[in-house]
Amino acid sequence: MIKIVSTYTLDDNLMARIKEKFGDGIEVVKIKEFDNATGEEKRFLKEAEVLLFNKLEAKVEDFDEMENLKWIQCVFSGINHLPLKYLEDRGIILTNARGVHRIQMSEYAMGLLLMIVRRSAHYVEAQKNRKWDPVKIDELYGKTVGFIGVGAVAREIARKLKAFDVRIIGVKNTVEPVENFDEVYGTEQLDTLLEQSDFVVTLVPLTDDTYKMIGEEQFKKMKKTAWFINIARGDVVDEAAMVKTLKEGRIAGAALDVFEKEPLPEDSPLWGMENVILTPHIAGPTPHYMDRLMDIFITNLESFGKGEREKMINVIDYGRQY
């Protein structure tokens, strides 16, 4: 029997999906706070091989309790909040939720792009003020959208964007043809992408290499008419440099769902900027999130149970941090 600790409350539907596949071959116990575990829960923690983990903060001491832990399925795509070196040293397999965000985040991005070109925020404000105030709008047609990071979300946005007759380019570590992309560059050609793009969409994981990878020098390469869109992680951007760029009007604007500090502090200058669209890190959540995550978890649990760990999906490469 495989013993599984879940820090997430699995509802009846999710538990039924697991039980339908594995029957009595698994036992799942929900333990939200390891520090407050009861005696029976502590015994289960010591014996469990698998952890379904949804906590935004992680302490090494939490995992010390799990002496038999062999695999962590993280509910999120981002894993930089976990003690990666510690987990690597223990030989623990780590898998994430890559791909779960594909549908909802692509819809979010499409909404932003259309909102920007059609000046939707202006007209919502005009309606609230009962003001008839026509302003010039634009089109997506013929624009170039550049993606920093060409993973599952970027590929789904690109697929949807093709219907709008835009040019789509991207940068990724390995240069290779990608469906719906007109051009893919290596990371060393980031400047080339920035110089060409009317919209720059950031979709890279947060790693040592991507920390504040977009700063003042990168913003200087962008068109004055371009918009910067960040739906990756706040720390991939030098926020102070971005604020300076926006204040000076060196790019047209920014649409941001993620920030260096969350919630965004009330005194952040971003709140009051007319060329900024803000949302509170809501691009990823959806009522269907855990159902999609369960597809990954069940697939991986089957491979784990058979000892076929090479068949597990979304396995994190500790060296690359993604």
Secondary structure as GFF3:
##gff-version 3
##sequence-region A 1 322
A	DSSP	beta_strand	2	6	.	.	.	ID=ss1
A	DSSP	alpha_helix	12	22	.	.	.	ID=ss2
A	DSSP	three_ten_helix	23	25	.	.	.	ID=ss3
A	DSSP	beta_strand	26	30	.	.	.	ID=ss4
A	DSSP	three_ten_helix	34	36	.	.	.	ID=ss5
A	DSSP	alpha_helix	39	47	.	.	.	ID=ss6
A	DSSP	beta_strand	50	53	.	.	.	ID=ss7
A	DSSP	alpha_helix	60	64	.	.	.	ID=ss8
A	DSSP	beta_strand	71	74	.	.	.	ID=ss9
A	DSSP	alpha_helix	84	90	.	.	.	ID=ss10
A	DSSP	beta_strand	93	95	.	.	.	ID=ss11
A	DSSP	alpha_helix	102	117	.	.	.	ID=ss12
A	DSSP	alpha_helix	120	128	.	.	.	ID=ss13
A	DSSP	beta_strand	144	148	.	.	.	ID=ss14
A	DSSP	alpha_helix	152	161	.	.	.	ID=ss15
A	DSSP	three_ten_helix	162	164	.	.	.	ID=ss16
A	DSSP	beta_strand	167	172	.	.	.	ID=ss17
A	DSSP	beta_strand	183	186	.	.	.	ID=ss18
A	DSSP	three_ten_helix	187	189	.	.	.	ID=ss19
A	DSSP	alpha_helix	190	196	.	.	.	ID=ss20
A	DSSP	beta_strand	199	202	.	.	.	ID=ss21
A	DSSP	alpha_helix	216	221	.	.	.	ID=ss22
A	DSSP	beta_strand	227	230	.	.	.	ID=ss23
A	DSSP	three_ten_helix	234	236	.	.	.	ID=ss24
A	DSSP	alpha_helix	239	247	.	.	.	ID=ss25
A	DSSP	beta_strand	253	256	.	.	.	ID=ss26
A	DSSP	three_ten_helix	269	272	.	.	.	ID=ss27
A	DSSP	beta_strand	276	278	.	.	.	ID=ss28
A	DSSP	alpha_helix	289	305	.	.	.	ID=ss29
A	DSSP	three_ten_helix	309	311	.	.	.	ID=ss30
###
